[in-house]
Amino acid sequence: MIEILFFGRLGDASDTLRIDKPKDVSDTDALTAWLSKQNRTLEAELNKAGNRIAVNKTIISENTPLNDGDEIAYMSPLSGG
């Protein structure tokens, strides 16, 4: 299971998700693509510039592998993350 948090305007598009990691999702890029397919409102927000992603409370700057038990946070530019 993974936990996906959304902050700022991303939080307006989706609630926190606690889901089994989809089989075809192995990294943050794949997760972002998967989320975009699930929620078109969230897709529009994910495609905006300036969003950041944290995996297990560490902000990342490149595609990162994901494992069961990870916490992934999507933050819009002014969410204070």
N, C-alpha and C positions, 0 to 999 in steps of 0.2 A: 504494500500500500504506500502511496505517496500523498503528501499534503501540498496543495497548491493555493497560495495566498495571493490576493490582489489588493493593491493599494492605490490611492488616488483615483483618477478617473477610471482605471481598470477595475477597481472595486465597485464602481457604479454599474459595470457591465457584467460582473459575475460575483457570486458569493464564493467563499472558501470551498475548495473541493477536497474531499478525502476519497481517493479512488484507488483501485488496483491499477498498477502501472500497465497501460496498454502494451500488448506484446510487440507492436511495431514501433514503440517509443523507447529509444536507447539513449537519447541525449536531449539537451535543451532545445536545439533546433527542431527536432522531431516532435517534441512536446508542444512547442509553439504552433507548429503546423497542425497538429492534432486538435489543439484547443480551438484554432481558427475554424476548423471544419465543424466543430460541435456548436459554436455560438457565433453567429454572424455579427452581432453587436460587439462582442469581445474582439473578433477579428479586426474590425475597423480600428479599435483602440490599440491593439497589438502592432498594427502596421504604422502607427504614428512614430515619428522620430523622438529619440530621447529616452525611451523606456529602458529600464535596467532590470536585470535578473539577478537574484541571489539564490545560491544553492547551499542549504544548511547554514544560513546566516552569513555567507561570504559572497559579496558582490563579484560577479564574474564578468569577464570582458570578451570571452570567446565561447564557442560551443563546448559544452561540458557533459561528460557521461552522467547518466542517472542510474540510481539503484533503488530497490525497494527500501522504504523507510526514509527516503530523502524528503526534505521540505524545500519547496521551490516558491520563491516570492517574485511576483512581477510588480514593478514599481513604476508609476508614471513620474515624469521629471520633477514635479513639485510635491511629491508625497512625503518628503522628509526622510526617506530611506537612506 
